[in-house]
Structures are given as structure tokens and as C-alpha cells.
Amino acid sequence: MSQTITFRPDEDAERALAVLTADGTAVSAAVRAALIDAARGRAQERLRAEAEALAADATDRAEAARVLRDMETLRAW
């Protein structure tokens, strides 16, 4: 599903767009890539925050340690 989006870039966006298209990349391709990169970055930030929260959770760490201990007994020699 293709959708046309229009926006009015400010000076910062114009400069960023100039950098992203300096090598001949089409504006639409540069904008698509920037959107995908931004979404990926946000997802990584959310995962990092979740991992940090879990690492700070003493109950979760204790449960993980118990699971590792239990798994150790199942390991093949």
C-alpha cells in the first residue's frame, strides 16, 4: 500500500536532506531510509530500557539464577 506524504522541511531538515542526498540518492529513498532507521532506533531504545529494567529487578535476576542452576543439572556430560 503506497501513500504519498508531503512535509515542509525546516532549515535543519533541509540540511539533513542535503547530506542524505549528496551522493545522488533520491529524496524519497533518503526519507524512507531515515524513517526506517528512526523506527529501528526507537525499537532498540525500548529493548535497551526493558533490559536495563530487568537487570535492575532483583526478583527477576534471582529467578534467572534459579533457572540456570536447574538447567545445569540437565546438561550432558
Phi and psi in degrees as GROMACS dihedral restraints (atoms count N, CA, C in turn):
[ dihedral_restraints ]
;  ai    aj    ak    al  type     phi  dphi    fc
    3     4     5     6     1   -99.5    20    10
    4     5     6     7     1   139.6    20    10
    6     7     8     9     1  -137.4    20    10
    7     8     9    10     1   136.9    20    10
    9    10    11    12     1   -90.0    20    10
   10    11    12    13     1   132.1    20    10
   12    13    14    15     1  -124.3    20    10
   13    14    15    16     1   134.4    20    10
   15    16    17    18     1  -116.2    20    10
   16    17    18    19     1   146.5    20    10
   18    19    20    21     1  -148.3    20    10
   19    20    21    22     1   158.4    20    10
   21    22    23    24     1  -108.5    20    10
   22    23    24    25     1   103.9    20    10
   24    25    26    27     1   -71.4    20    10
   25    26    27    28     1   141.2    20    10
   27    28    29    30     1   -85.5    20    10
   28    29    30    31     1  -174.1    20    10
   30    31    32    33     1   -61.5    20    10
   31    32    33    34     1   -42.2    20    10
   33    34    35    36     1   -62.2    20    10
   34    35    36    37     1   -43.6    20    10
   36    37    38    39     1   -66.2    20    10
   37    38    39    40     1   -37.7    20    10
   39    40    41    42     1   -60.9    20    10
   40    41    42    43     1   -44.4    20    10
   42    43    44    45     1   -64.7    20    10
   43    44    45    46     1   -42.7    20    10
   45    46    47    48     1   -63.1    20    10
   46    47    48    49     1   -42.5    20    10
   48    49    50    51     1   -64.1    20    10
   49    50    51    52     1   -38.0    20    10
   51    52    53    54     1   -62.7    20    10
   52    53    54    55     1   -40.2    20    10
   54    55    56    57     1   -65.3    20    10
   55    56    57    58     1   -44.6    20    10
   57    58    59    60     1   -71.2    20    10
   58    59    60    61     1   -20.6    20    10
   60    61    62    63     1  -109.6    20    10
   61    62    63    64     1     3.0    20    10
   63    64    65    66     1   -59.9    20    10
   64    65    66    67     1   -28.0    20    10
   66    67    68    69     1   -88.8    20    10
   67    68    69    70     1     7.3    20    10
   69    70    71    72     1    99.1    20    10
   70    71    72    73     1    -1.1    20    10
   72    73    74    75     1   -60.7    20    10
   73    74    75    76     1   136.4    20    10
   75    76    77    78     1   -65.9    20    10
   76    77    78    79     1   148.1    20    10
   78    79    80    81     1   -56.7    20    10
   79    80    81    82     1   -45.6    20    10
   81    82    83    84     1   -63.0    20    10
   82    83    84    85     1   -38.9    20    10
   84    85    86    87     1   -66.8    20    10
   85    86    87    88     1   -40.1    20    10
   87    88    89    90     1   -64.6    20    10
   88    89    90    91     1   -41.6    20    10
   90    91    92    93     1   -67.0    20    10
   91    92    93    94     1   -43.8    20    10
   93    94    95    96     1   -58.7    20    10
   94    95    96    97     1   -47.5    20    10
   96    97    98    99     1   -62.8    20    10
   97    98    99   100     1   -40.2    20    10
   99   100   101   102     1   -65.0    20    10
  100   101   102   103     1   -40.0    20    10
  102   103   104   105     1   -64.4    20    10
  103   104   105   106     1   -43.6    20    10
  105   106   107   108     1   -64.9    20    10
  106   107   108   109     1   -43.6    20    10
  108   109   110   111     1   -61.2    20    10
  109   110   111   112     1   -41.8    20    10
  111   112   113   114     1   -64.8    20    10
  112   113   114   115     1   -43.1    20    10
  114   115   116   117     1   -64.5    20    10
  115   116   117   118     1   -41.8    20    10
  117   118   119   120     1   -62.5    20    10
  118   119   120   121     1   -42.2    20    10
  120   121   122   123     1   -61.5    20    10
  121   122   123   124     1   -42.0    20    10
  123   124   125   126     1   -64.5    20    10
  124   125   126   127     1   -41.3    20    10
  126   127   128   129     1   -63.2    20    10
  127   128   129   130     1   -41.3    20    10
  129   130   131   132     1   -64.5    20    10
  130   131   132   133     1   -39.1    20    10
  132   133   134   135     1   -62.3    20    10
  133   134   135   136     1   -42.6    20    10
  135   136   137   138     1   -63.9    20    10
  136   137   138   139     1   -43.3    20    10
  138   139   140   141     1   -63.9    20    10
  139   140   141   142     1   -41.2    20    10
  141   142   143   144     1   -62.8    20    10
  142   143   144   145     1   -43.5    20    10
  144   145   146   147     1   -63.7    20    10
  145   146   147   148     1   -39.7    20    10
  147   148   149   150     1   -65.6    20    10
  148   149   150   151     1   -41.9    20    10
  150   151   152   153     1   -64.2    20    10
  151   152   153   154     1   -40.7    20    10
  153   154   155   156     1   -65.1    20    10
  154   155   156   157     1   -38.6    20    10
  156   157   158   159     1   -65.4    20    10
  157   158   159   160     1   -42.7    20    10
  159   160   161   162     1   -66.1    20    10
  160   161   162   163     1   -39.5    20    10
  162   163   164   165     1   -64.4    20    10
  163   164   165   166     1   -28.6    20    10
  165   166   167   168     1   -86.6    20    10
  166   167   168   169     1    -6.6    20    10
  168   169   170   171     1   -89.8    20    10
  169   170   171   172     1   105.7    20    10
  171   172   173   174     1   -61.0    20    10
  172   173   174   175     1   -37.6    20    10
  174   175   176   177     1   -64.3    20    10
  175   176   177   178     1   -44.4    20    10
  177   178   179   180     1   -65.1    20    10
  178   179   180   181     1   -41.6    20    10
  180   181   182   183     1   -62.5    20    10
  181   182   183   184     1   -40.0    20    10
  183   184   185   186     1   -65.2    20    10
  184   185   186   187     1   -41.8    20    10
  186   187   188   189     1   -63.9    20    10
  187   188   189   190     1   -42.0    20    10
  189   190   191   192     1   -62.0    20    10
  190   191   192   193     1   -39.8    20    10
  192   193   194   195     1   -64.5    20    10
  193   194   195   196     1   -40.6    20    10
  195   196   197   198     1   -63.1    20    10
  196   197   198   199     1   -43.0    20    10
  198   199   200   201     1   -62.5    20    10
  199   200   201   202     1   -44.2    20    10
  201   202   203   204     1   -61.2    20    10
  202   203   204   205     1   -40.9    20    10
  204   205   206   207     1   -62.6    20    10
  205   206   207   208     1   -44.7    20    10
  207   208   209   210     1   -63.9    20    10
  208   209   210   211     1   -38.9    20    10
  210   211   212   213     1   -68.2    20    10
  211   212   213   214     1   -32.7    20    10
  213   214   215   216     1   -58.9    20    10
  214   215   216   217     1   -36.7    20    10
  216   217   218   219     1   -70.8    20    10
  217   218   219   220     1   -18.6    20    10
  219   220   221   222     1   -91.0    20    10
  220   221   222   223     1    -8.2    20    10
  222   223   224   225     1   -67.8    20    10
  223   224   225   226     1   138.2    20    10
  225   226   227   228     1   -73.9    20    10
  226   227   228   229     1   142.6    20    10
